[in-house]
Amino acid sequence: MHACALPPLSELYTEHRPRALAIARRIVGDTADAEDVVQDVFARLARRAPGYGGRAAWSTWLHRVMVNSSINWLRARKRRDRLSHEAEEPLSPEALAVGAEMERHFGEAMEDINEQQRQVLYLREVRGLSYPEIARLLRIPEGTVKSTLHRARQRTLSLMEERGQQP
């Protein structure tokens, strides 16, 4: 399938920036950080529109890109925060190794679940958002959040066990 041509970037930016900023702000929780995410997304679009194949409306595609980019920004911030803060009590090398290995296994298992499950699991377990916050953010019913989270947890743990990785 060939990629569809996008309207001029300046038009897209002017028309969609407010909505993109609102999406990013809801996820990252800070206006300045949300602005960074929006600028990054539109800067990438200025180079090229990765993944846009014209199968969905531009606004639908941009919404998905903003959600994913915001979640990725949170992951990067978490890594930066972890590197910049020392633990109050130093962990033993064995505890650090086990924790890092478990985190890696969990991340690998999360990559193998569907996108909605991955988003809900991340927003609940990593970001600590409530069910209503996740429902509002992803625009799905709260009951769907709960059932999706349950299936995501089960599938992730099952994948880890199948791979011989004890949670």
Contact map, one row per residue, 1 for C-alpha under 8 A:
11100000000000000000000000000000000000000000000000001000000000000000000000000000000000000000000000000000000000000000000000000000000000000000000000000000000000000000000
11110000000000000000000000000000000000000000000000001000000000000000000000000000000000000000000000000000000000000000000000000000000000000000000000000000000000000000000
11111000000000000000000000000000000000000000000000011100000000000000000000000000000000000000000000000000000000000000000000000000000000000000000000000000000000000000000
01111100000000000000000000000000000000000000000000011100000000000000000000000000000000000000000000000000000000000000000000000000000000000000000000000000000000000000000
00111110000000000000000000000000000000000000000000000000000000000000000000000000000000000000000000000000000000000000000000000000000000000000000000000000000000000000000
00011111100000000000000000000000000000000000000010000000000000000000000000000000000000000000000000000000000000000000000000000000000000000000000000000000000000000000000
00001111101100000000000000000000000000000000000000000000000000000000000000000000000000000000000000000000000000000000000000000000000000000000000000000000000000000000000
00000111111100000000000000000000000000000000000000000000000000000000000000000000000000000000000000000000000000000000000000000000000000000000000000000000000000000000000
00000111111110000000000000000000000000000000110000000000000000000000000000000000000000000000000000000000000000000000000000000000000000000000000000000000000000000000000
00000001111111000000000000000000000000000000000000000000000000000000000000000000000000000000000000000000000000000000000000000000000000000000000000000000000000000000000
00000011111111100000000000000000000000000000000000000000000000000000000000000000000000000000000000000000000000000000000000000000000000000000000000000000000000000000000
00000011111111111000000000000000000000000000000000000000000000000000000000000000000000000000000000000000000000000000000000000000000000000000000000000000000000000000000
00000000111111111000000000000000000000000100000000000000000000000000000000000000000000000000000000000000000000000000000000000000000000000000000000000000000000000000000
00000000011111111000000000000000000000000000000000000000000000000000000000000000000000000000000000000000000000000000000000000000000000000000000000000000000000000000000
00000000001111111100000000000000000000000000000000000000000000000000000000000000000000000000000000000000000000000000000000000000000000000000000000000000000000000000000
00000000000111111111000000000000000000000000000000000000001000000000000000000000000000000000000000000000000000000000000000000000000000000000000000000000000000000000000
00000000000111111111100000000000000001000000000000000000000000000000000000000000000000000000000000000000000000000000000000000000000000000000000000000000000000000000000
00000000000000111111110000000000000000000000000000000000000000000000000000000000000000000000000000000000000000000000000000000000000000000000000000000000000000000000000
00000000000000011111111000000000000000000000000000000000000000000000000000000000000000000000000000000000000000000000000000000000000000000000000000000000000000000000000
00000000000000011111111100000000000001000000000000000000000001100100000000000000000000000000000000000000000000000000000000000000000000000000000000000000000000000000000
00000000000000001111111110000010011001000000000000000000000000000000000000000000000000000000000000000000000000000000000000000000000000000000000000000000000000000000000
00000000000000000111111111000000010000000000000000000000000000000000000000000000000000000000000000000000000000000000000000000000000000000000000000000000000000000000000
00000000000000000011111111100000000000000000000000000000000000100110000000000000000000000000000000000000000000000000000000000000000000001000000000000000000000000000000
00000000000000000001111111111000011011000000000000000000000000000110010000000000000000000000000000000000000000000000000000000000000000000000000000000000000000000000000
00000000000000000000111111111110111000000000000000000000000000000000000000000000000000000000000000000000000000000000000000000000000000000000000000000000000000000000000
00000000000000000000011111111000000000000000000000000000000000000000000000000000000000000000000000000000000000000000000000000000000000001000000000000000000000000000000
00000000000000000000001111111000000000000000000000000000000000000010011000000000000000000000000000000000000000000000000000000000000000001000000000000000000000000000000
00000000000000000000000111111100110000000000000000000000000000000000011011000000000000000000000000000000000000000000000000000000000000000000000000000000000000000000000
00000000000000000000000111111110110000000000000000000000000000000000000000000000000000000000000000000000000000000000000000000000000000000000000000000000000000000000000
00000000000000000000000010011111110000000000000000000000000000000000000000000000000000000000000000000000000000000000000000000000000000000000000000000000000000000000000
00000000000000000000100010001111111000000000000000000000000000000000000000000000000000000000000000000000000000000000000000000000000000000000000000000000000000000000000
00000000000000000000000000000111111100000000000000000000000000000000000000000000000000000000000000000000000000000000000000000000000000000000000000000000000000000000000
00000000000000000000000010011111111110000000000000000000000000000000000000000000000000000000000000000000000000000000000000000000000000000000000000000000000000000000000
00000000000000000000110110011111111111000000000000000000000000000000010000000000000000000000000000000000000000000000000000000000000000000000000000000000000000000000000
00000000000000000000100110000011111111100000000000000000000000000000000000000000000000000000000000000000000000000000000000000000000000000000000000000000000000000000000
00000000000000000000000000000001111111110000000000000000000000000000000000000000000000000000000000000000000000000000000000000000000000000000000000000000000000000000000
00000000000000000000000100000000111111111000000000000000000000000100110010000000000000000000000000000000000000000000000000000000000000000000000000000000000000000000000
00000000000000001001100100000000011111111100000000000000000000000100000000000000000000000000000000000000000000000000000000000000000000000000000000000000000000000000000
00000000000000000000000000000000001111111110000000000000000000000000000000000000000000000000000000000000000000000000000000000000000000000000000000000000000000000000000
00000000000000000000000000000000000111111111000000000000000000000000000000000000000000000000000000000000000000000000000000000000000000000000000000000000000000000000000
00000000000000000000000000000000000011111111100000000000000000001100100000000000000000000000000000000000000000000000000000000000000000000000000000000000000000000000000
00000000000010000000000000000000000001111111110000000000000000000000000000000000000000000000000000000000000000000000000000000000000000000000000000000000000000000000000
00000000000000000000000000000000000000111111111000000000000000000000000000000000000000000000000000000000000000000000000000000000000000000000000000000000000000000000000
00000000000000000000000000000000000000011111111110000000000000000000000000000000000000000000000000000000000000000000000000000000000000000000000000000000000000000000000
00000000100000000000000000000000000000001111111111000000000000000000000000000000000000000000000000000000000000000000000000000000000000000000000000000000000000000000000
00000000100000000000000000000000000000000111111110000000000000000000000000000000000000000000000000000000000000000000000000000000000000000000000000000000000000000000000
00000000000000000000000000000000000000000011111110000000000000000000000000000000000000000000000000000000000000000000000000000000000000000000000000000000000000000000000
00000000000000000000000000000000000000000001111111000000000000000000000000000000000000000000000000000000000000000000000000000000000000000000000000000000000000000000000
00000100000000000000000000000000000000000001111111110000000000000000000000000000000000000000000000000000000000000000000000000000000000000000000000000000000000000000000
00000000000000000000000000000000000000000000100111110000000000000000000000000000000000000000000000000000000000000000000000000000000000000000000000000000000000000000000
00000000000000000000000000000000000000000000000011111000000000000000000000000000000000000000000000000000000000000000000000000000000000000000000000000000000000000000000
00110000000000000000000000000000000000000000000011111110000010000000000000000000000000000000000000000000000000000000000000000000000000000000000000000000000000000000000
11110000000000000000000000000000000000000000000000111111000000000000000000000000000000000000000000000000000000000000000000000000000000000000000000000000000000000000000
00110000000000000000000000000000000000000000000000011111110000000000000000000000000000000000000000000000000000000000000000000000000000000000000000000000000000000000000
00000000000000000000000000000000000000000000000000011111100000000000000000000000000000000000000000000000000000000000000000000000000000000000000000000000000000000000000
00000000000000000000000000000000000000000000000000001111110110000000000000000000000000000000000000000000000000000000000000000000000000000000000000000000000000000000000
00000000000000000000000000000000000000000000000000000111111110000000000000000000000000000000000000000000000000000000000000000000000000000000000000000000000000000000000
00000000000000000000000000000000000000000000000000000101111111000000000000000000000000000000000000000000000000000000000000000000000000000000000000000000000000000000000
00000000000000010000000000000000000000000000000000000000111111100000000000000000000000000000000000000000000000000000000000000000000000000000000000000000000000000000000
00000000000000000000000000000000000000000000000000000001111111110000000000000000000000000000000000000000000000000000000000000000000000000000000000000000000000000000000
00000000000000000000000000000000000000000000000000010001111111111000000000000000000000000000000000000000000000000000000000000000000000000000000000000000000000000000000
00000000000000000001000000000000000000000000000000000000011111111100000000000000000000000000000000000000000000000000000000000000000000000000000000000000000000000000000
00000000000000000001001000000000000000000000000000000000001111111110000000000000000000000000000000000000000000000000000000000000000000000000000000000000000000000000000
00000000000000000000000000000000000000000000000000000000000111111111000000000000000000000000000000000000000000000000000000000000000000000000000000000000000000000000000
00000000000000000000000000000000000000001000000000000000000011111111100000000000000000000000000000000000000000000000000000000000000000000000000000000000000000000000000
00000000000000000001001100000000000011001000000000000000000001111111110000000000000000000000000000000000000000000000000000000000000000000000000000000000000000000000000
00000000000000000000001100100000000000000000000000000000000000111111111000000000000000000000000000000000000000000000000000000000000000000000000000000000000000000000000
00000000000000000000000000000000000000000000000000000000000000011111111100000000000000000000000000000000000000000000000000000000000000000000000000000000000000000000000
00000000000000000000000000000000000010001000000000000000000000001111111110000000000000000000000000000000000000000000000000000000000000000000000000000000000000000000000
00000000000000000000000100110000010010000000000000000000000000000111111111000000000000000000000000000000000000000000000000000000000000000000000000000000000000000000000
00000000000000000000000000110000000000000000000000000000000000000011111111100000000000000000000000000000000000000000000000000000000000000000000000000000000000000000000
00000000000000000000000000000000000000000000000000000000000000000001111111110000000000000000000000000000000000000000000000000000000000000000000000000000000000000000000
00000000000000000000000000010000000010000000000000000000000000000000111111111000000000000000000000000000000000000000000000000000000000000000000000000000000000000000000
00000000000000000000000000010000000000000000000000000000000000000000011111111100000000000000000000000000000000000000000000000000000000000000000000000000000000000000000
00000000000000000000000000000000000000000000000000000000000000000000001111111110000000000000000000000000000000000000000000000000000000000000000000000000000000000000000
00000000000000000000000000000000000000000000000000000000000000000000000111111111000000000000000000000000000000000000000000000000000000000000000000000000000000000000000
00000000000000000000000000000000000000000000000000000000000000000000000011111111100000000000000000000000000000000000000000000000000000000000000000000000000000000000000
00000000000000000000000000000000000000000000000000000000000000000000000001111111110000000000000000000000000000000000000000000000000000000000000000000000000000000000000
00000000000000000000000000000000000000000000000000000000000000000000000000111111111000000000000000000000000000000000000000000000000000000000000000000000000000000000000
00000000000000000000000000000000000000000000000000000000000000000000000000011111111100000000000000000000000000000000000000000000000000000000000000000000000000000000000
00000000000000000000000000000000000000000000000000000000000000000000000000001111111110000000000000000000000000000000000000000000000000000000000000000000000000000000000
00000000000000000000000000000000000000000000000000000000000000000000000000000111111111000000000000000000000000000000000000000000000000000000000000000000000000000000000
00000000000000000000000000000000000000000000000000000000000000000000000000000011111111000000000000000000000000000000000000000000000000000000000000000000000000000000000
00000000000000000000000000000000000000000000000000000000000000000000000000000001111111000000000000000000000000000000000000000000000000000000000000000000000000000000000
00000000000000000000000000000000000000000000000000000000000000000000000000000000111111100000000000000000000000000000000000000000000000000000000000000000000000000000000
00000000000000000000000000000000000000000000000000000000000000000000000000000000011111110100000000000000000000000000000000000000000000000000000000000000000000000000000
00000000000000000000000000000000000000000000000000000000000000000000000000000000000011111110000000000000000000000000000000000000000000000000000000000000000000000000000
00000000000000000000000000000000000000000000000000000000000000000000000000000000000001111100000000000000000000000000000000000000000000000000000000000000000000000000000
00000000000000000000000000000000000000000000000000000000000000000000000000000000000000111110000000000000000000000000000000000000000000000000000000000000000000000000000
00000000000000000000000000000000000000000000000000000000000000000000000000000000000001111111000000000000000000000000000000000000000000000000000000000000000000000000000
00000000000000000000000000000000000000000000000000000000000000000000000000000000000000101111101100000000000000000000000000000000000000000000000000000000000000000000000
00000000000000000000000000000000000000000000000000000000000000000000000000000000000000000111111100000000000000000000000000000000000000000000000000000000000000000000000
00000000000000000000000000000000000000000000000000000000000000000000000000000000000000000011111110000000000000000000000000000000000000000000000000000000000000000000000
00000000000000000000000000000000000000000000000000000000000000000000000000000000000000000001111111000000000000000000000000000000000000000000000000000000000000000000000
00000000000000000000000000000000000000000000000000000000000000000000000000000000000000000011111111100000000000000000000000000000000000000000000000000000000000000000000
00000000000000000000000000000000000000000000000000000000000000000000000000000000000000000011111111110000000000000000000000000000000000000000000000000000000000000000000
00000000000000000000000000000000000000000000000000000000000000000000000000000000000000000000111111111000000000000000000000000000000000000000000000000000000000000000000
00000000000000000000000000000000000000000000000000000000000000000000000000000000000000000000011111111100000000000000000000000000000000000000000000000000000000000000000
00000000000000000000000000000000000000000000000000000000000000000000000000000000000000000000001111111110000000000000000000000000000000000000000000000000000000000000000
00000000000000000000000000000000000000000000000000000000000000000000000000000000000000000000000111111111000000000000000000000000000000000000000000000000000000000000000
00000000000000000000000000000000000000000000000000000000000000000000000000000000000000000000000011111111100000000000000000000000000000000000000000000000000000000000000
00000000000000000000000000000000000000000000000000000000000000000000000000000000000000000000000001111111110000000000000000000000000000000000000000000000000000000000101
00000000000000000000000000000000000000000000000000000000000000000000000000000000000000000000000000111111111000000000000000000000000000000000000000000000000000000000000
00000000000000000000000000000000000000000000000000000000000000000000000000000000000000000000000000011111111100000000000000000000000000000000000000000000000000000000000
00000000000000000000000000000000000000000000000000000000000000000000000000000000000000000000000000001111111110000000000000000000000000000000000000000000000000010000100
00000000000000000000000000000000000000000000000000000000000000000000000000000000000000000000000000000111111111000000000000000000000000000000000000000000000100010000001
00000000000000000000000000000000000000000000000000000000000000000000000000000000000000000000000000000011111111100000000000000000000000000000000000000000000000000000000
00000000000000000000000000000000000000000000000000000000000000000000000000000000000000000000000000000001111111110000000000000000000000000000000000000000000000000000000
00000000000000000000000000000000000000000000000000000000000000000000000000000000000000000000000000000000111111111000000000000000000000000000000000000000000110110000000
00000000000000000000000000000000000000000000000000000000000000000000000000000000000000000000000000000000011111111000010000000000000000000000000000000000000100000000000
00000000000000000000000000000000000000000000000000000000000000000000000000000000000000000000000000000000001111111100010000000000000000000000000000000000000000000000000
00000000000000000000000000000000000000000000000000000000000000000000000000000000000000000000000000000000000111111100000000000000000000000000000000000000000000000000000
00000000000000000000000000000000000000000000000000000000000000000000000000000000000000000000000000000000000011111110110000000000000000000000000000000001001100000000000
00000000000000000000000000000000000000000000000000000000000000000000000000000000000000000000000000000000000000111111110000000000000000000000000000000000000000000000000
00000000000000000000000000000000000000000000000000000000000000000000000000000000000000000000000000000000000000001111111000000000000000000000000000000000000000000000000
00000000000000000000000000000000000000000000000000000000000000000000000000000000000000000000000000000000000000000111111100000000000000000000000000010000000000000000000
00000000000000000000000000000000000000000000000000000000000000000000000000000000000000000000000000000000000000001111111110000000000000000000000000011011000000000000000
00000000000000000000000000000000000000000000000000000000000000000000000000000000000000000000000000000000000001101111111111000000000000000000000000000001000000000000000
00000000000000000000000000000000000000000000000000000000000000000000000000000000000000000000000000000000000000000011111111100000000000000000000000000000000000000000000
00000000000000000000000000000000000000000000000000000000000000000000000000000000000000000000000000000000000000000001111111110000000001000000000010011001000000000000000
00000000000000000000000000000000000000000000000000000000000000000000000000000000000000000000000000000000000000000000111111111100000000000000000000001001100000000000000
00000000000000000000000000000000000000000000000000000000000000000000000000000000000000000000000000000000000000000000011111111110000000000000000000000000000000000000000
00000000000000000000000000000000000000000000000000000000000000000000000000000000000000000000000000000000000000000000001111111111100001000000000000000000000000000000000
00000000000000000000000000000000000000000000000000000000000000000000000000000000000000000000000000000000000000000000000111111111111001000000000000000000000000000000000
00000000000000000000000000000000000000000000000000000000000000000000000000000000000000000000000000000000000000000000000011111111100000000000000000000000000000000000000
00000000000000000000000000000000000000000000000000000000000000000000000000000000000000000000000000000000000000000000000011111111000000000000000000000000000000000000000
00000000000000000000000000000000000000000000000000000000000000000000000000000000000000000000000000000000000000000000000001111111100000000000000000000000000000000000000
00000000000000000000000000000000000000000000000000000000000000000000000000000000000000000000000000000000000000000000000000111111110000000000000000000000000000000000000
00000000000000000000000000000000000000000000000000000000000000000000000000000000000000000000000000000000000000000000000000111011111011000000000000000000000000000000000
00000000000000000000000000000000000000000000000000000000000000000000000000000000000000000000000000000000000000000000000000010001111111000000000000000000000000000000000
00000000000000000000000000000000000000000000000000000000000000000000000000000000000000000000000000000000000000000000000000010000111111100000010011000000000000000000000
00000000000000000000000000000000000000000000000000000000000000000000000000000000000000000000000000000000000000000000000000000000011111110000010000000000000000000000000
00000000000000000000000000000000000000000000000000000000000000000000000000000000000000000000000000000000000000000000000000000000111111111000000000000000000000000000000
00000000000000000000000000000000000000000000000000000000000000000000000000000000000000000000000000000000000000000000000100110000111111111110010010000000000000000000000
00000000000000000000000000000000000000000000000000000000000000000000000000000000000000000000000000000000000000000000000000000000001111111111110110000000000000000000000
00000000000000000000000000000000000000000000000000000000000000000000000000000000000000000000000000000000000000000000000000000000000111111111100000000000000000000000000
00000000000000000000001001100000000000000000000000000000000000000000000000000000000000000000000000000000000000000000000000000000000011111110000000000000000000000000000
00000000000000000000000000000000000000000000000000000000000000000000000000000000000000000000000000000000000000000000000000000000000001111111000000000000000000000000000
00000000000000000000000000000000000000000000000000000000000000000000000000000000000000000000000000000000000000000000000000000000000001111111100000000000000000000000000
00000000000000000000000000000000000000000000000000000000000000000000000000000000000000000000000000000000000000000000000000000000000000110111110110000000000000000000000
00000000000000000000000000000000000000000000000000000000000000000000000000000000000000000000000000000000000000000000000000000000000000110011111110000000000000000000000
00000000000000000000000000000000000000000000000000000000000000000000000000000000000000000000000000000000000000000000000000000000001101100001111111000000000000000000000
00000000000000000000000000000000000000000000000000000000000000000000000000000000000000000000000000000000000000000000000000000000000000000000111111100000000000000000000
00000000000000000000000000000000000000000000000000000000000000000000000000000000000000000000000000000000000000000000000000000000000000100001111111110000000000000000000
00000000000000000000000000000000000000000000000000000000000000000000000000000000000000000000000000000000000000000000000100000000001001100001111111111000000000000000000
00000000000000000000000000000000000000000000000000000000000000000000000000000000000000000000000000000000000000000000000000000000001000000000011111111100000000000000000
00000000000000000000000000000000000000000000000000000000000000000000000000000000000000000000000000000000000000000000000000000000000000000000001111111110000000000000000
00000000000000000000000000000000000000000000000000000000000000000000000000000000000000000000000000000000000000000001100100000000000000000000000111111111000000000000000
00000000000000000000000000000000000000000000000000000000000000000000000000000000000000000000000000000000000000000000100110000000000000000000000011111111100000000000000
00000000000000000000000000000000000000000000000000000000000000000000000000000000000000000000000000000000000000000000000000000000000000000000000001111111110000000000000
00000000000000000000000000000000000000000000000000000000000000000000000000000000000000000000000000000000000000000000100000000000000000000000000000111111111000000000000
00000000000000000000000000000000000000000000000000000000000000000000000000000000000000000000000000000000000000001000110110000000000000000000000000011111111100000000000
00000000000000000000000000000000000000000000000000000000000000000000000000000000000000000000000000000000000000000000000010000000000000000000000000001111111110000000000
00000000000000000000000000000000000000000000000000000000000000000000000000000000000000000000000000000000000000000000000000000000000000000000000000000111111111000000000
00000000000000000000000000000000000000000000000000000000000000000000000000000000000000000000000000000000000000001000000000000000000000000000000000000011111111100000000
00000000000000000000000000000000000000000000000000000000000000000000000000000000000000000000000000000000010011001000000000000000000000000000000000000001111111110000000
00000000000000000000000000000000000000000000000000000000000000000000000000000000000000000000000000000000000010000000000000000000000000000000000000000000111111111000001
00000000000000000000000000000000000000000000000000000000000000000000000000000000000000000000000000000000000000000000000000000000000000000000000000000000011111111100000
00000000000000000000000000000000000000000000000000000000000000000000000000000000000000000000000000000000000010000000000000000000000000000000000000000000001111111110000
00000000000000000000000000000000000000000000000000000000000000000000000000000000000000000000000000000000110010000000000000000000000000000000000000000000000111111111111
00000000000000000000000000000000000000000000000000000000000000000000000000000000000000000000000000000000000000000000000000000000000000000000000000000000000011111111111
00000000000000000000000000000000000000000000000000000000000000000000000000000000000000000000000000000000000000000000000000000000000000000000000000000000000001111111100
00000000000000000000000000000000000000000000000000000000000000000000000000000000000000000000000000000000000000000000000000000000000000000000000000000000000000111111100
00000000000000000000000000000000000000000000000000000000000000000000000000000000000000000000000000000000000000000000000000000000000000000000000000000000000000011111110
00000000000000000000000000000000000000000000000000000000000000000000000000000000000000000000000000000100100000000000000000000000000000000000000000000000000000011111111
00000000000000000000000000000000000000000000000000000000000000000000000000000000000000000000000000000000000000000000000000000000000000000000000000000000000000011001111
00000000000000000000000000000000000000000000000000000000000000000000000000000000000000000000000000000100010000000000000000000000000000000000000000000000000010011000111
